[in-house]
Amino acid sequence: MKNSTKTDAQDRDKGAKFVELANKRVNKAVKDISLIGNLANRRNYTYNEEQAKKIIKALQASVDQVKASFLSGIHGQQANFEL
């Protein structure tokens, strides 16, 4: 029984850490995505359709990879983005 209690405590610690990091990381990602969205403002920036599609494709691939990680439990590596 003592091992069960220790495991329960460890699970609670892992769960609390997950919530803490998820809150921080998801909020940061949402903010960063919003900042990327600001790049679409043609008053401030010039870009072509190919560049826009490349950004959207990279973001979608990253979201798809995160989704797959949660569904499978297997974490994959993401390549760095560059226009």
N, C-alpha and C positions, 0 to 999 in steps of 0.2 A: 504493500500500500504506500510506503514512503516514496518509492520511485514514481508512483502515479501522482502524488502531490507535487513532487519536484517537476515532473513533466507538465502538470497543469500550470504551475507557476511560470515555467519557461514558455509555455504556449501563450499565457497572458502577456508576458514581456514581449514576445515576438509579435503578438497581435497589436499591442500598444505601439510598438516601434513601427509596424506596418502603417497604422493609422497616422502616426506623426509624420512619417516620411511621405506617405501618399498625399496628405494634405499639402505639405510644402511643395512637393514636386509637381503635382497636378496644377496647383495654382500658378506656379512659376511657368509651366508649359503653356497654360491658357494665356497668361500675360504675354509670353514670348510669341505665341501664335498671333495674338492681336497686334503686336508690333510688326510682325511680318505682313499682316493684312494692311498696315499703314503704307507699305511699299506700293500698294495698288493705286495710290493717289497720284494721278497723272499731273497734277499741279506741281508736285514736288519731285517727281521721278520720271525718267524715260526708260521704257523697257519694251521688249517685243513679246509677241505671243509665245514664241518658243521658250523664252526665259520664264514667263509666267507658268507655262505648262510644266517646266522642269521643277520649279518650286513646289507646285501643287502635287506633282508626282512624288517628289521626295517626302513631303509631309504625309501623303496618303500611305506611302510604303512604310513609313515609321509607325503610323497608327495601326496599320495592318499587322506589323510585326509585334507590337505590344499586345494586340488582341490575340494573336496566335500564341504568344507567351503565356497569357492568362489561361487560355483554353487548354494548352498542352502541358504547361508547367516547365517548358524548356525555353531558356533565354538565348536569343540569338544576337549576333553583333550587327551593328548598323555602320555602314560606310560613311565617311565624311562627305558632306554636300559641297559642291563647288559648281558655279556657273561656268 
